Amino acid sequence: MTTEIVGWTSSLVLLLTILTQIAKQWRERSARGVSSWLFFGQIAASIGFTIYSWLVHNWVFVVTNALMLVSAIVGAVMTARFRKQGPKPAAA
């Protein structure tokens, strides 16, 4: 049971970290300082780790990596959209 608690707690911390970055981008409506490769790399790694975790029947990692995959896709779409819109005008 303790092993599961450590796994799920770590999963939550990791997810909150990336979701905080995505929320910051959303609030600022900007992709400034965010590498597109961050999300593409995360997408590739999350697909691989989700498949691997499923094959070894590690449900903590299946869920974590599947949610990281979703967050990476959201982050990549937001980054592309904000870059397409161009820089946000400076506040007066």
Secondary structure as GFF3:
##gff-version 3
##sequence-region A 1 92
A	DSSP	alpha_helix	2	28	.	.	.	ID=ss1
A	DSSP	alpha_helix	36	55	.	.	.	ID=ss2
A	DSSP	alpha_helix	59	85	.	.	.	ID=ss3
###
